[in-house]
Amino acid sequence: MAKLKPLETWRNETFDEPRPTLRACQKWAKGGHIVGARKVGYLWFVDPEKYNAATGNPLIDRVMAN
């Protein structure tokens, strides 16, 4: 299993300035728009391996994320 990154760390590494807000990223994760995102307790994390393996096709990405 890959090491999970906190959502805020992933956001800082993925986006240049101006970055989307952390709240926006949380909404994207909740809506399934960030491949490999999962909630543990009250915190969101992203699996970088799953995110990097994303194809851009939402249906395929959802199937492959499970």
RAUR-V256031 format. One record per residue. N is the residue number from 1. PHI is phi in degrees with one decimal (none if undefined). PSI is psi in radians with two decimals (999 if undefined). Layout:
BEGIN
n=N phi=PHI psi=PSI
n=N phi=PHI psi=PSI
END
This chain:
BEGIN
n=1 phi=none psi=2.38
n=2 phi=-75.2 psi=2.72
n=3 phi=-76.3 psi=2.28
n=4 phi=-82.7 psi=2.50
n=5 phi=-104.8 psi=2.44
n=6 phi=-58.8 psi=2.55
n=7 phi=-57.4 psi=-0.68
n=8 phi=-66.2 psi=-0.68
n=9 phi=-64.7 psi=-0.79
n=10 phi=-59.0 psi=-0.76
n=11 phi=-60.6 psi=-0.78
n=12 phi=-66.4 psi=-0.57
n=13 phi=-82.4 psi=-0.45
n=14 phi=-88.9 psi=-0.66
n=15 phi=-110.8 psi=2.52
n=16 phi=-88.3 psi=2.99
n=17 phi=-67.3 psi=2.49
n=18 phi=-77.9 psi=2.26
n=19 phi=-80.6 psi=2.64
n=20 phi=-65.6 psi=2.71
n=21 phi=-67.5 psi=2.77
n=22 phi=-61.7 psi=-0.67
n=23 phi=-62.3 psi=-0.70
n=24 phi=-63.1 psi=-0.73
n=25 phi=-65.1 psi=-0.64
n=26 phi=-64.1 psi=-0.71
n=27 phi=-65.5 psi=-0.71
n=28 phi=-62.4 psi=-0.75
n=29 phi=-63.2 psi=-0.79
n=30 phi=-62.0 psi=-0.63
n=31 phi=-80.9 psi=-0.04
n=32 phi=83.6 psi=0.29
n=33 phi=-88.7 psi=-0.15
n=34 phi=-112.2 psi=1.90
n=35 phi=-65.4 psi=2.29
n=36 phi=88.7 psi=0.08
n=37 phi=-83.1 psi=2.45
n=38 phi=-149.2 psi=2.65
n=39 phi=-101.8 psi=2.27
n=40 phi=-121.4 psi=1.91
n=41 phi=67.0 psi=-2.08
n=42 phi=-102.9 psi=0.00
n=43 phi=-109.9 psi=2.56
n=44 phi=-98.5 psi=2.48
n=45 phi=-133.8 psi=2.74
n=46 phi=-125.3 psi=2.34
n=47 phi=-86.0 psi=1.89
n=48 phi=-62.0 psi=-0.56
n=49 phi=-65.0 psi=-0.77
n=50 phi=-67.8 psi=-0.70
n=51 phi=-63.8 psi=-0.75
n=52 phi=-71.4 psi=-0.41
n=53 phi=-86.2 psi=0.00
n=54 phi=-63.5 psi=2.48
n=55 phi=-93.9 psi=-0.36
n=56 phi=99.1 psi=-0.25
n=57 phi=-90.5 psi=1.99
n=58 phi=-57.2 psi=-0.69
n=59 phi=-66.4 psi=-0.84
n=60 phi=-64.0 psi=-0.72
n=61 phi=-63.1 psi=-0.70
n=62 phi=-64.4 psi=-0.70
n=63 phi=-67.6 psi=-0.75
n=64 phi=-72.1 psi=-0.43
n=65 phi=-71.9 psi=-0.35
n=66 phi=-90.4 psi=999
END
